Amino acid sequence: MANILIVDENHGTRELIEEMFLNDGHNVKVTGETTRAIELFRTKMFDVVITDLKIPKINGIEFLKIIKDQKSDTTVIIVTDDASEETAINAMKEGAYDYVRKENAIEELKKVAEMHRRNDRQAECLVPFSGGRDSSFTLHYVVKELGLKPIAYSYDWGMLTDLARRNQARICGKLGVEHILISADIRKKRANIRKNVLAWLKKPSLGTVPLFMAGDKQYFYFANLIMRQNNLKLSILGENLLETTNFKAGFCGIEPRFGEQHTYSLSFADKIKMVLFYGKEFIFNPAYFNSSLFDTFDAFRSYYLIKHNNINIYDYIKWDEKTIINTLINGYDWETDPGTRATWRIGDGTAAFYNYIYYMVAGFTENDTFRSNQIREGDLTREQALELSIEENRPRWDSIQWYCRTLYLDWVNIISSLNKIDTLYAS
């Protein structure tokens, strides 16, 4: 039995290699972050290190040098999709035991699917399913391209809109997929949101805006519960990392950690920073000490502390907006919101409200970070991204009114109060 360290920025690749060695009885540690890999290597004895050539901050060759400088007898295997013979020779010169080329990502995904295929006609995986654009396409791909039999799972915390429910019904109905909908105590959840919105308005802070969304985080707890109850080992998430919004934690004083593989990825130190930030905000704004407090703590636990047993389908296939939208609309009559050209978060009842806050106070929204990431990926020009952001940042008044009406808030007074908040930019 060997102690093995796996370093790869692709979450799916890590999971696949980890499961293979765990099944053979080895002790395995995995990470997608260079700093963490070096920390693990310095504090624990590893017989074998399997590292991707392209890891964040330093490449696999540099990491190989660090390993060999400290423990020359550790076996190091470089894994990469780089087909260059020169790279392979360099790796071997620096002391790599072997140099292995990765398979095509889609083939790798198919291998994952095969590992979880069953012959007893039972469900083979879980697909967390909001009815939104990315999760809807994920469910389509799992059934039509991978040929798996999934359970679709949704968590209704009171802010799931009728549009989202209709899209859920369309997709699951056409695919013939079992859909498990777990509903929270809707009245209680909405009362908690209302209390936190009113508390926030007493002392506005952009760092605490996520309190309005705290009620949906138990979704992760119930996902794990459904997997246990149905003996599922695979959960396929449709998480588009171009939509990662590091600025939300940034308003809590936490620097972004680029290269992390999930929106919920925070280091232990950053989790402590977040707790301290919220603790200070609560002390200076006692209105937060209300009946929502337990739900808020449970949200933090569910989001940041419990294990998330997912692979992300967009680690394997390219996220392509046109392909996704065309597939959903033409294949499933997937419904868009007539109040906006955007297709992201249109089934989320909170998004229009909190993005209005970010836009009015900070001067940007989630839409800007999403489109900016598309520029970096080469998917959009700056001009195209700017045009889309301007259009998508227009206030979605119907959605904001629905939000206020649902929470028994006077929407005219709420908007008036938001418009009076000091901005972070020169007016």
N, C-alpha and C positions, 0 to 999 in steps of 0.2 A: 504494500500500500504506500503510495507516494503523496507528498504534499505538493500541490500544483497551483500555480498562480496564472490566471488568464487575464490578459489585458487587451481589450478591443473596444473601440468607441461604438461599435454596432451592438446594440443590446441583444438583438436576435442571435448574432453570431456567438456572443458570450453564453447565452442560454443553451444553445445547441451543443457547444463544446463542453460546458459544465455538466449537462445532463449525461453526456456520453461517459465522462470520467467518473461521475458519481455512481452511475450504474455499475461500474467496474470496481467500486468500493474505495476509491481514492478520496483524500481530503482536498477540497477545491475552494479557492477564493477567487472572486471575479471583480473587476473594476473597469470602467471606461475612462478613467481620469489619471493622468500621469502622476500628479502629486500623490494621489492615494496609492498608486502602484509602488512608488519609491518608498513611501511610508510603510506599506505592508512588507516589502522586501527587507527593509532594515530592521523590522521588529519580529519577523517570523522566518523560520528556516524553510526554504522551498527547494525541493529536489528538481522540479521542472518549472520553467516559465515559458508560457506560450503567449507571444505578443504580436499584435498587428504592427506592420511597418509604419502605418499612418495613424499615429495616436496624437491627441492634442498636446500642444506646447513643445514637446520634443518628439522626434521620430523614433521608430523602433530600434534603429542602429545606435542612436545615442543612449537609449535605455539599456541596450545590450552592453555598451561600454561601461555604464554605471554598475551593472550586475557583475561583469567580469572583473572590475576593479576591486569589488568587495568580496565576492565569493566565486572564485574562478571555477569551482567544480560543479556549479549549478548548470544543468542542461537547459539551453535556451533554443526555442524553436520560433522562427520568424514566419508569420502567416500574412499573406498579402495578395492583392489582386494585381500587383505590378508584375508584368511578365518579363521585365528586363533581366537579361543574363548578368549584366554588370552589377545590378543591385544584389543579386544572389551571391555573386563572387565576393562583394564587399561584406555582406553579412557573414559569410563563412570565414573570411579573413579576420573579422573581429571576434570570432569565437563561437558563432552560432552552430549548434549541433545539426540543424537542418533548416531548410527554407521551403515552405509549402505554399503553393498558389491556391487562393480561394476559388471556390466554385462561383458560377454566376449566381447573383443574389436570389433570383426567382427560383432557380433550381434548389438553392439552399432552403427557401421557404417551403417548397414542395416536399423536401426531405423532412422538415419539421412536421408538416401535415401527415406524412406517412407514418411517422413515429407515434402519432396519436389516433390513427385510424382503428376503428373497432369493427367486429363482425357480429355483434349482438343487437344491432339496430338501435342502440342507445346513442344519445348525444355524444359528440366527440370533442367539442370545445365550447367555450363561452365567448360571445361577442357583446361587450358593453355597448348599448345602443340608445342614443338620445333621439334618433330620428333626424338628426342634423346631417349636413352634407357628408362629412368625412366618415362618420360611423355607418351611414346608409350605404356608402360605396364599399366600405369594409365588409358589411354583411353580404352584399352582392358578390364580392370577389371570393369570399370564403366558400360560398355555395357554388357559384358558377365556374370559378377558375380552379379552386383547390378541391372541390368535390367533397367538402366536409359537411357533416350534419351538426349544425350549431344550435345552441340555445341563445336567443337574443334576450338581453336583460336591460331593463330601464328602471331608474329610481326617480319617482315623482315626489319632489319636496315642496310642491306648491307653486313653482314658477315654470312648470312645463306648460307650454301654450297649446291651444287647440290645433294650431298648424302643425306642431311637432307630433301630436297624437295622430293626426290624420296621415302624416308621412310614415309614422311607425306602422300603422295599419296597412298602408299601401305596400310597403316593402315586405313585411312579414307575410301578408296575405298572398302576394304574388309568388314569393319564394317557398311558401309552405313551411315557414319556420316557427317553432314554438317560441312564444314571447312571454317572458315572465316580467310582470310589472309590479314592483314593490312600492307601495305608497307610504309615505310618512304620515304623521298626524298633521294634515295640511293646515288646519286652523291654527294649531300651535306654531308651526313653522312660520306661517305668515305673520302671526302676532310677534314672533321674535324678530323678523326682518323689520317690521314697523318700528319696534322699540329701538333697534340699532340705527335705523335711518334718523329717527328723531333725536337720539343721543348724539349721533355724528354731527348733526346740524348745530348743536350747541357749541361744538369745538371742532370744526372741520379739519381733517388731516387726510391727505391722500394715501398715507400708509395704512389707514384703517378702513378704506373703502371695501376691501375683500370681506369684511364682516357681513356685508349684505349678502354674500354668496356662501357664507359658512354652512348654511343648512344643507347644502347638496353634497358635502364631502363624505357623509356616511355611505355614499354610493360604493366606495371601495370596500368597506366592511361587508356589505351585503353581497358584493361580487365574490369575495372569498368564501362566504357562507354558501352561496349557490354552488360554487365549484365543489366544496366538500360534500354537500348533500347529493350531488349528482355524479360524484366520483370523477370529476374532470381535472385534468392536469394541464390543460392549455387554455389560456385566455388571449384572444387576439384583439388588440386595441387599435383603433384608427386614429392615432394621434399625429396630426400634422405639426411637426416641430417648427415649421415656418411661422406658426401662430404662437410660439412661445413669447410670453410677455414678461420679460425679466424686470421691467420697470415697476411692476407692482411690489415686488420685494425690494426693489431699489428705493422706493419711497419709505421703506423701513430702515434704510441705511445699509442694505446688503448688496454687495457688488455682484454683478452677474457672473455666473460660472459657465462660460461658453464651452460647448463640448459635452455637457451633460445630456443624457438621453431621454429625460422626461421633464414635463413642466413641474413635477413635484420633487425634483432632485434638489436637495439642499444638504450641505455638509452639516456635521454635528455642531460645529461652531456657529454656522449661520442659523441653525434652528434655535440655538441659545440667544443669538442676537435678536431674532424675531420675537421670542418670548419676552425678552427684556424690553423691546420696543413697545409691544402691546401692553405689558405691565405698566410702563410709564404713562402711556396714553390713558389707560383705565384709571390710574391714580389721579391724573389731572382732569379727568372727565368722569366723575362718579355715576353719571347717567348710564354708563355701560354695565354697571352692576345691577342687572335686571334678570328676569327669568330666563333670558337667552344664554346666560353664562355657561351652563352645563353643556348646552348644544355647541357653543363655540369651542370649548375645551375638547369635546368629543370630535369635532371637525378637525382640529389640529392633529389629534391622535390618528384619526382615520387617514388623513391626507399625507402626513409626514412620518408617522411612526410605525404603522403596520406594514407588513410586506405586501407589495403589489406584484401579483403573479401574472404579468402580461408580457407578450411580445408585441411589438408595434409593426403593423403591416407595412407602414411607410418607411421602415428600415430596409425593406426588401424591394418594394416597387416605387417608382417615381410618383410623387404627388403631382398630378396634372389637372389643373382646374377645369379646363375645357372638356377633357375626357370624362371627368367625374360628373360634371353637370349634365353633359349630353347623355351619358349613360342613365342617370337618374330620371331625367325628364322624359326622354324618349322610351325608356324601358319600363318605368314605374309610375309615370305621370306625377312625379315628385313635385310638390307645390312650393313655390317661392313666395316671398312677402311682397305684395304690390306696393308697399310703402318705401321700398329701397331696392337698389340694384344689387346690393350685397347678398351673398348666399351663406355667409358665415354667421352663426349664432342667431339665425332668424327664428328658431324655435325656443330660444332662451329668453324668458320674460324679464330677466334682470339686465341684459346686456345694453339695451338702449339707454337705460337710466344711468348706469355707472359710466358708460362711455360719454354721456353728456357731461358728467362731472369732470372727467379727465380732460375733455375738450375745452370746457369753459375755464378750468383752473390751470391746467398744465399746457394746453394748446395742442395736444395730440391725443390719440386714442389707440386702442388695440389695432385698428385698421392700419394706422401708420406703421406700427412695428411689423405687421404682417407684410405689407407691401414693400417696406424697406428690406426685409429679408429676401423677398423675391428679386429685388434689384441685385443683391449680393450673389444670389444663385444664378443670375443671368436670365431669369425668366421674364423680367420686365425691364424696360428702359426707365430712366428717372421720370421722363415726361409721362409715360403711361401710368406709372405708379402714382404720381402726383395727381393726375386727372381722376384716377379711381378713388384715391383717398379723399379728395375734396368732395366727390359725390357721396361716398360712403359715410363721411363724417357729418352729413346733414342730419339734424335731429330727427329721430323717428317719433314724431309727436304721438301718433296713434299708439305705439308701443309704450311710450312713457305714460300716457294717460291710462292705459290698461294697467300698468304697474301700480300707479297711485290709487286707482279705483279698487284694485284687488286688495291693497293693503289699507284701505280706508284712510288715505292721505289726501288732503286738499291739493290737487296738482298745481293750481295757480299759485298758492302760497309756497309750495315746495320749489317750483321753478324760480319764483321771485327770490327766495332765500338763496338758492344756488347761484343766481346771477349776481348777488351782492358779495360773494366770497372774493377775497383778494387773489389776484392771479399770480402765477409764478413768472410771468413774462410782462414786458412793458406794453401797456394797452395803446 
